[in-house]
Amino acid sequence: MVNLEKIPRRSYTDGSTPLEHLPRLSAELGGPQIWIKRDDCLGLTQGGNKTRKLEFLIADALAQGADALITVGGVQSNHCRLTLAAARREGLECHLIVEEDLGPEGIGLGPAGANPPEYTGNFLLFDLLGADSVTVSGNGSDLLGEAETSAAELRAEGKTPYVIPVGGSNAIGALGYVDCGDELLGQIEDAGLDVTALVTPSGSAGMQAGLIVGLHAAGSDIPVLGINVSRSRADQEPKVVDLVDSTATSLDLPPVPRDRTVALGDYFGTGYALPTEGMVEAVRLFARTEGILLDPVYTGKAAAGLIDLVRQGEFGADDTVVFMHSGGVPGLYARTQAFSHTRTQRRAQT
Ligand SMILES: *Cc1c(COP(=O)(O)O)cnc(C)c1O
């Protein structure tokens, strides 16, 4: 186990998130017993995995005397929503720089305004939570460069800004998932489970990298299988490995073997946030069998990966798999078109 006690931290969730068995989904798929770690139930506005990262990132910002946060993401960024929610809790200013979605075929559309955001989902919440500014940039823009420019402007006004990277994924944010690894191992032990694998969405990689470091440091050899939401395996694994290395180094831990990082690139379709048939099926299946909502950008695609691996026989009846529910449900309402073509007809009432 890693001792995080000495590292500054804020607290945004009261206690652990549940680890729940999904018997109806497991029966429907006819493969392993599937359990779910409900990080969609974390604290701050509507929860999700960024809440754990922000406990460490905001503590670092406050330790540096920051009075304003700046962060970046997509127009439906859960990370931007939760950073803003944390800013409201802490009485900090918060500026968001967001990138327009890709066009339907996964092609960047160039200048800002080519694919303007709808006033719904997380984008609506940016407004309700009173973001001090929301700048919408064209797809493919240098968001972090813009964040640094904005930070320089705030400094010139006498403020102390703190820039949080995409997804809160650096060696500080990843500590949230090092800690989650310990929490989860305790729950697995209490439930008496022999877990074959942990399946997790992998995006900016902080969640997967943190879990890998946390489990490895605790002496657990449970594999942490990433399902990529935007990149091929060849592009994603080095990102995860880099963050595993920098996180382990920051904690003075010995290096983590390279083969602990596996991040599959077969399930994101044509691009980040663009719907896939597997995602639509997975979101419907979790909802219909267990009453659990997934999101279309991360957990829906990761669950599509899990379902496919079960169908391919990668996990069998003797296995137990834990699926990380990392949140993101507000984004569901921004992408309803993805579901309308498979709408289930209501049974006629006579
Ligand atoms: C950001 C996010 C992820 C991906 O986590 P990373 O640490 O960026 O890899 C997964 N699910 C949801 C809902 C997210 O918002």
The ligand as a Gaussian input file, in Angstrom:
#p B3LYP/6-31G(d) Opt

LIG

0 1
 C      -12.253000      11.669000     -18.183000
 C      -13.149000      10.497000     -18.175000
 C      -12.665000       9.192000     -18.394000
 C      -11.264000       8.893000     -18.765000
 O      -10.391000       8.965000     -17.684000
 P       -8.894000       9.368000     -17.980000
 O       -8.267000       9.463000     -16.656000
 O       -8.942000      10.655000     -18.742000
 O       -8.291000       8.301000     -18.818000
 C      -13.535000       8.142000     -18.293000
 N      -14.836000       8.351000     -18.022000
 C      -15.342000       9.571000     -17.837000
 C      -16.796000       9.691000     -17.578000
 C      -14.516000      10.691000     -17.903000
 O      -15.050000      11.903000     -17.718000

